[in-house]
Amino acid sequence: MRVLVLGSGAREHALVARLAADRDVGDLVAAPGNPGIARVARTIGVKLDDLDAIAALADHEQIDFTIVGPELPLSLGVADRFHDEGRLLFGPTAAAARLESSKAFAKAFMARHGVPTARFRVCGSLDQALSVVRSGEFGPPMVLKADGLAAGKGVVVAPDRAAAERAVLDAMRDRKFGAAGETIVIEECLEGPEVSFFCICDGTRAVSVGTAQDHKRIFDDDRGPNTGGMGAFAPSPLVDAVLEARLMREIVDPVVAGMAAEGHPFRGFLYVGLMLTAGGPKVIEFNVRLGDPEAQVVLPLIDEPLLPLLVAGATGRLTQRFVRLGAERLAAVVLAARGYPDSAESGQEIVGLDAAEAIPQVSVYHAGTAKAHGRFVTAGGRVVTVVGRGLDFPEAIARAYVAALRISFDGMQFRHDIGRKAFAYET
């Protein structure tokens, strides 16, 4: 089968690497890909917001099956376009992708279908948002979310009213997130540990493919601004078989049934961001694709061929109730460029990638990298993700950090506490 993977980040590198191990995968193409992906697949430059170019590429390469990595092309309707043209693609339609592309839609959907989540208000004007903040209805602390896609950075946890007002002004007056912040969602601040729960859905059924825990803040001890993710570990020690069954029963199954009932069957990866509160698990957010860096620690644990699972999801033929997962533990450390997340310094030479990958049970996934004069250089905020595997979390984390310290570039920054939470949970 000729397979096309859309995307250029570490998530897509992990996806391509995982697919390359499947015997049913023939020619493997990534668009636009990155220099790390180019080591295991052919890469072809294409803009992910150009659906005409994507369709033309699939036609020219005689692609049998397309897998979408990032959210942007899904929100623009690449799945609709491919369906109309009779092409097989794994990923939701634009209408179904609103679970991620519109926080307001997602919250209203959950309210309609009884999916547990935080109390909320949707605000379509600056005056309304400021009024809700000042009313004290949700705190402080309170959570403010840009309605649209904001590269994982459109969420502010405001500890006091002044911070909440500042977040409203940033989004709605100063347009910090562009059109994504024209509407915002204000909600109560839930308390408890966060967990990421991943499923493959085929429109009527879903199957769990793993759990992880992410580290969003830029600095150690969860300080500083939110990022796209500075590290992760998997599986989550907090999710046992009993809790997993509850998550499927109370959240995933109602979402899949609700989307189908509303005429938008959901086919693709469903990422459920959860808060495990004293009152039970509640949804923080949905993503309609794998997370990054969670994908880098979840995908390697799937202990059976991945391609047949994705094809079954895309064709509505997902029959198995369980996916076999490995017993190892994985930890991922993101190496970021100076200035991230507000900006990113590019063009710095990266050294030590081969030395890091030479360590047993270590993988290095490229994100913001480029090739210049035969050398790897930085070309984005999150540059690479270093993943260590082990029989337990201490072993996996130690491997990840030993490997990370073999890599260097000017301005490199990373968190030093990735996975520390796992120690506490397992002791």
Disulfide bonds with the S-S distance in Angstrom:
none
